[in-house]
Amino acid sequence: MSAKYKLTENPPASAKNGIQNLHARIVPSRTATIDDLAAEISTISTFSSGDIKGLLESFTQVVTNRLKNGENVNLDGLGYYSVSLDCPKDITSEKRIRAESIRFRNVNFRCSNKMKASLKSMKLERVPAVKKKEFTGEERLQRIISKMNELRTVTCTDCMGVNQCSRYIALQDLNTLIKSGKVEKLGYGKNVLYMLRP
């Protein structure tokens, strides 16, 4: 079995001499769930899928608790987990920072060398390119607004999907809507949502 990939143009800002380079991107066939993992592990062990699912859920809780306590978690053969934090911007003195103003930002994952070595032998198959329908700038903005009316909040990925565009274009469109006062941005880092202003 092979993994599928497609070739995608780099953002316009990275173009050199007006020529946009291409980069390869995996096309996920599906997203495996905890039930899928439990069922597959049960076929190569003496444990039932129910037992394995319970074990994986407990494992997730223990890892979460360790990270909450300020520990890093190293899983041999899988990778290394750690927590990153957010603090207020433009702070130049420690005296101006309170513990309450420091907040969780994200979980960082660094893949193990063993897994990287194993993945280097993965088989890849290119999927045929599908010509995207191109919308004008105004059409893209209206489609984003329609999506917000439908879902209330959207992510940058939602906007990429509805307009069949790159992340670079989607972020440009969202910033245009924010500057026009029609949309507001909620959250930080990778947990950002966008919604229409009341």
N, C-alpha and C positions, 0 to 999 in steps of 0.2 A: 504494500500500500504506500502511496506517495502523498506528500503534502502539495497543495496547489499554491501558485503565486501569480501575481500580475505585476506589470511594469507601470509605474505611476510617475507623472512629471513632478519634478521638484517645484517648490513655490516660485513665482515669478521673481521675487526679490533675490533669489540665489542664482538667477540666470547670468551667464557670462557671454558678452557680445551678442545678446539677444537670443542665445540658444539655451533652452532648458534641458538639463540632464534628466535622466530617468533613474529611479531607484526601484528595487524589488520589494514587494510587500506580500505577506502571506494572505491568502484568501481562506478564512476559517470555514471548514465544512460544517461544523457545529460547535457548540460549547458543551463540554462534558460536565455533568453534575456529580454531586456526591453519591447519588444513587448509581450512576454509571460506574464510578470508581469502585464502589462497594461490590457491585455485581461482578466486575472483572476480577477483583482481588479474590473473591470467593471461588472462582474457577481454578485458581492456582494455590489454594490453601485449604485447610480443613475447617475454616470458619464460615458461618452463614453470612449472606449479604447483610442481614439485619444486625448481626454482631459487629461486623466491620463498620457499618454505618454509624452505630453507636460509639464505636471506638474513635472513628474519625471526628465525630462531633465533640467528644470529650477532648481529643487531641487539640482541636481548634480552640476550645475554651482555655486549655492549659497554656497554649502558646500566647493567646490574648492576655491572660493574666500575667504571664512573665513579662511581656512588653509593657503592660501597665505599671509594673513594678520597676521599670527602668532597666530591665535586662535586655541584652541582645540574644537572639535565638539562632543557633547554628545546627542545621539538620544535615548530617553527613549524607552526601550524595545528592542532596536537593539544593540547599542554599542557605543564605544568611539573612535573617530578618532584623531590622532595627527601626526605631521610630525617629521621625524628624519633627521639629517644632516650629511654630510661628511666633514672632514677637512683633510689637508695634514698630512701624517704620520711623526713620529719622530720630532714633534714640542714640545719644552719644555718651550718656552717663548711666552707670549701673544704678545710681540712686533714683533714677526716674522710672525704673522698671519694677513693677510689683509682680509677685508670683501669679496673681489672678489674671494678669494680662498676657501671660505665656500660655499658648494653647497647642493642642495636638494638630499636626499638619498632615502627616501621611505615614504609611509604612513603607520602608525601603526594602527591596529584595535584591540580593546579589546572588546570581546563579553560581552553583559550585563548579569547580573545574571538571569534576567527574561527569556532571550532566552535560557541560559544554562539549566535552570530548565525545560523548555518546551522540549528541545531536549533530555533530559534524558529518556523520554518515547518513543523515536523513536524505531520502529520495525526494526530488522536487520535480513538479510538472507545471508548465506554464498554461494558464487558462487563456482562451482567445480573448482579445481585447474587445470590449463593448463600447461603441461610440456613445459618449454622454450627450444628453440633450443640454444645450447651453442656454441659460436664461440671461436676460439683461439684468443690470444692477437693480433696477426698480422692481423687476419681476421677482428677483431673489428676496428683496426686502419684504415684499408683500406675502411671499410664500412663508417666510419666517414668522411674520405676524399672524398669518392664518394658523400656523402650527402652534403658536403660543395661545391662540384663542381655543384651540382644540385640547391641548395638554396642560395649559396654564403655565407651566415652567418647561424650559427646554435646555438641552446641553449643546455645546458646540458640535458634538457628533450628530445630534438630531438635525442641526442646520446643514451639515455636510450631506446627510442622507436626503433631505427634502429637496436640496438644490443640486445634488450630484456634483459637488465641488470639493476642492481641497480644504484642509483646516485653515490654511492661510487666508483664503477667500472668505470662509465662514466667519473667522474672527474679524476680518475687515468689515463685513456686513453688520455684525453684531455691534462693533464699535461705532459704526455710522448711526445705528438705531439708538445707541446710548447717548451719543452726542446730540442727537435730535430731540432727546427728552422723551422718546416713546418707550424705551426699554430700560430696565434697571438690572444691575448685576448683583447676584447673591453668592456669598461664600468665598473661599480662598483656594488657591492652587488648583488641584485636579477636581475639587469638589465644587465647581462653579456652576450655578444655574442662572438662567435669564428669564425674565418675565416682563409682561407689559406693565407700564406704570398705570395706576388707577386714574 
